[in-house]
Amino acid sequence: MNLNLKEEVKPISYVKTNAAEMLDYINDKKNPVIITQHGQARGIF
């Protein structure tokens, strides 16, 4: 697993507006994505 934090950390607003794209990305890359809210990590998918 090769993590690129620039691509693996996303704000919740981005995830909300790009949900389908995010699911494709997670399924293709098999890397965890860190979801932030107000600049702090809140979840990992």
Biotite code that builds the C-alpha atoms (Angstrom):
import biotite.structure as struc

atoms = struc.array([
    struc.Atom([0.000, 0.000, 0.000], chain_id="A", res_id=1, res_name="MET", atom_name="CA", element="C"),
    struc.Atom([1.484, 3.299, -1.124], chain_id="A", res_id=2, res_name="ASN", atom_name="CA", element="C"),
    struc.Atom([-0.203, 6.286, 0.532], chain_id="A", res_id=3, res_name="LEU", atom_name="CA", element="C"),
    struc.Atom([-0.278, 9.686, -1.129], chain_id="A", res_id=4, res_name="ASN", atom_name="CA", element="C"),
    struc.Atom([-1.726, 11.896, 1.592], chain_id="A", res_id=5, res_name="LEU", atom_name="CA", element="C"),
    struc.Atom([-2.663, 14.601, -0.888], chain_id="A", res_id=6, res_name="LYS", atom_name="CA", element="C"),
    struc.Atom([-5.118, 12.178, -2.477], chain_id="A", res_id=7, res_name="GLU", atom_name="CA", element="C"),
    struc.Atom([-6.002, 10.165, 0.639], chain_id="A", res_id=8, res_name="GLU", atom_name="CA", element="C"),
    struc.Atom([-7.282, 13.041, 2.808], chain_id="A", res_id=9, res_name="VAL", atom_name="CA", element="C"),
    struc.Atom([-10.586, 14.598, 1.772], chain_id="A", res_id=10, res_name="LYS", atom_name="CA", element="C"),
    struc.Atom([-12.920, 17.063, 3.483], chain_id="A", res_id=11, res_name="PRO", atom_name="CA", element="C"),
    struc.Atom([-16.467, 15.866, 4.141], chain_id="A", res_id=12, res_name="ILE", atom_name="CA", element="C"),
    struc.Atom([-17.837, 18.494, 1.730], chain_id="A", res_id=13, res_name="SER", atom_name="CA", element="C"),
    struc.Atom([-15.821, 16.943, -1.109], chain_id="A", res_id=14, res_name="TYR", atom_name="CA", element="C"),
    struc.Atom([-17.009, 13.454, -0.205], chain_id="A", res_id=15, res_name="VAL", atom_name="CA", element="C"),
    struc.Atom([-20.643, 14.605, -0.152], chain_id="A", res_id=16, res_name="LYS", atom_name="CA", element="C"),
    struc.Atom([-20.497, 16.148, -3.623], chain_id="A", res_id=17, res_name="THR", atom_name="CA", element="C"),
    struc.Atom([-18.372, 13.372, -5.163], chain_id="A", res_id=18, res_name="ASN", atom_name="CA", element="C"),
    struc.Atom([-19.700, 10.255, -3.427], chain_id="A", res_id=19, res_name="ALA", atom_name="CA", element="C"),
    struc.Atom([-19.787, 8.027, -6.530], chain_id="A", res_id=20, res_name="ALA", atom_name="CA", element="C"),
    struc.Atom([-16.275, 9.078, -7.541], chain_id="A", res_id=21, res_name="GLU", atom_name="CA", element="C"),
    struc.Atom([-15.016, 8.438, -4.003], chain_id="A", res_id=22, res_name="MET", atom_name="CA", element="C"),
    struc.Atom([-16.482, 4.922, -3.957], chain_id="A", res_id=23, res_name="LEU", atom_name="CA", element="C"),
    struc.Atom([-14.815, 4.148, -7.285], chain_id="A", res_id=24, res_name="ASP", atom_name="CA", element="C"),
    struc.Atom([-11.513, 5.531, -6.002], chain_id="A", res_id=25, res_name="TYR", atom_name="CA", element="C"),
    struc.Atom([-11.645, 3.489, -2.783], chain_id="A", res_id=26, res_name="ILE", atom_name="CA", element="C"),
    struc.Atom([-12.534, 0.306, -4.663], chain_id="A", res_id=27, res_name="ASN", atom_name="CA", element="C"),
    struc.Atom([-9.828, 0.837, -7.305], chain_id="A", res_id=28, res_name="ASP", atom_name="CA", element="C"),
    struc.Atom([-6.949, 1.938, -5.078], chain_id="A", res_id=29, res_name="LYS", atom_name="CA", element="C"),
    struc.Atom([-7.707, -0.233, -2.022], chain_id="A", res_id=30, res_name="LYS", atom_name="CA", element="C"),
    struc.Atom([-6.185, 2.541, 0.130], chain_id="A", res_id=31, res_name="ASN", atom_name="CA", element="C"),
    struc.Atom([-7.939, 4.090, 3.105], chain_id="A", res_id=32, res_name="PRO", atom_name="CA", element="C"),
    struc.Atom([-9.285, 7.616, 2.685], chain_id="A", res_id=33, res_name="VAL", atom_name="CA", element="C"),
    struc.Atom([-9.261, 9.943, 5.682], chain_id="A", res_id=34, res_name="ILE", atom_name="CA", element="C"),
    struc.Atom([-12.358, 12.143, 5.922], chain_id="A", res_id=35, res_name="ILE", atom_name="CA", element="C"),
    struc.Atom([-11.931, 15.496, 7.667], chain_id="A", res_id=36, res_name="THR", atom_name="CA", element="C"),
    struc.Atom([-14.438, 17.844, 9.241], chain_id="A", res_id=37, res_name="GLN", atom_name="CA", element="C"),
    struc.Atom([-13.402, 21.347, 10.313], chain_id="A", res_id=38, res_name="HIS", atom_name="CA", element="C"),
    struc.Atom([-9.784, 20.415, 9.544], chain_id="A", res_id=39, res_name="GLY", atom_name="CA", element="C"),
    struc.Atom([-9.692, 17.390, 11.846], chain_id="A", res_id=40, res_name="GLN", atom_name="CA", element="C"),
    struc.Atom([-9.781, 13.710, 10.923], chain_id="A", res_id=41, res_name="ALA", atom_name="CA", element="C"),
    struc.Atom([-13.229, 12.280, 11.667], chain_id="A", res_id=42, res_name="ARG", atom_name="CA", element="C"),
    struc.Atom([-13.355, 8.980, 9.802], chain_id="A", res_id=43, res_name="GLY", atom_name="CA", element="C"),
    struc.Atom([-11.472, 6.502, 7.672], chain_id="A", res_id=44, res_name="ILE", atom_name="CA", element="C"),
    struc.Atom([-12.992, 4.565, 4.788], chain_id="A", res_id=45, res_name="PHE", atom_name="CA", element="C"),
])
